[in-house]
Amino acid sequence: MAATSDAMDALDELADPEFWMQAGAVFTGFMGPTVAKNLIEPNTSYDIPDEAYGALVVAGAQYSPAYKRELMLGGGLYTVDQLAVRYNLKQHIQEAGN
């Protein structure tokens, strides 16, 4: 019976609009560095590391009136993802799966 209750709680969470707003804020935080890079780099001669854009989003999220934590989470996830690419960790993990 407890498993049924847990499943219903999970479905209730998926039906909650606030859950989807939070998920959208994480996605925005994750995609924000890519948007920032595409706006900044073509107009300048700078070659800023991708990780710095993620850190920029994390720092900028501090000033957000809503969903601060979720925006920071998305920017942090982007930073970690780009570090994994830079140090070939993602490639090694993909090769290990083959």
N, C-alpha and C positions, 0 to 999 in steps of 0.2 A: 504494500500500500504506500509506503514511503517513496518508492520509486515513481509511482504514478503522480504523487504530489510534487516531486522534484521536476518531473517532466512538464506538469502544468505550470509550475512557477517559471520554467524556462520559456515556455510558449507565451506566458503573460509578459515576460520581459521583451520578447520579440514584437509583441503587439503594442508596446509602449512607445509613443512618438518621441519621448525624451531620449530613449535609447538610441534612436536613429539620428537625432540631432547631435548627440555625443559622438556617434560613429562618424557622422559627416564632419564634425570638427576635427577629429583625428585625421581623417582623410585630407582635409584642408591643410592641416599642419604638415602632413607628409608631402603634399603636392606644392605647398608654398615655396619651398626652396628652389624647385624647378622653375616656377614662375619668376621668382626673384632673379635667378641666374639668367634667364632669357631676357629679362628687362635690363639688367645691369651690364652684362658682358658685351653685347653687340655695340653698345654706345661708348665703350671705353676700351682702353688698351690693357686692362687688368686681366690676369688669369688667376682668379681666386679659386682655391680648392673647393670642391663640392661640399665637403664637410662643413666648411665655414658658413655656407648658406643655411644648412640645418641649424647650426648654432645661432645664426641670426634670427631664425624663426623662433627658436626657444627663448632667446632674449626678448624678442618683440612681443611674444605671447604674454610676457609679464604685464604688459600694458592693456591687454584685452579686457573689456568689461565683462565678458561672458566666455565660458568654456576655456578658461586659461589653462587648466590642467590638460585638457584634451589636445589643445593646440601645441602645448609643450611636448606632449607624448608623441604626436605626429612628427614634429621637427626633430626630436631625439631619435626616433626610429629611422628617419631619413639619414641622419648623421651616422648612426651605427651601420646602416645598410651601405652607405658610401665608403665607410672605413673597411667593411668586409670586401667590397669590390677592389679597393686600393691595394689591400694586402692579399688578394687572391683567395680569401677564405671562401667566398661564394663558389668560386670555380672548383676548389678542392672538395667542397661538400657535394656539388653537382657530379663531379667525377666519381666520388665514393658511392653514389647511388647507382652508377652504371655497372 
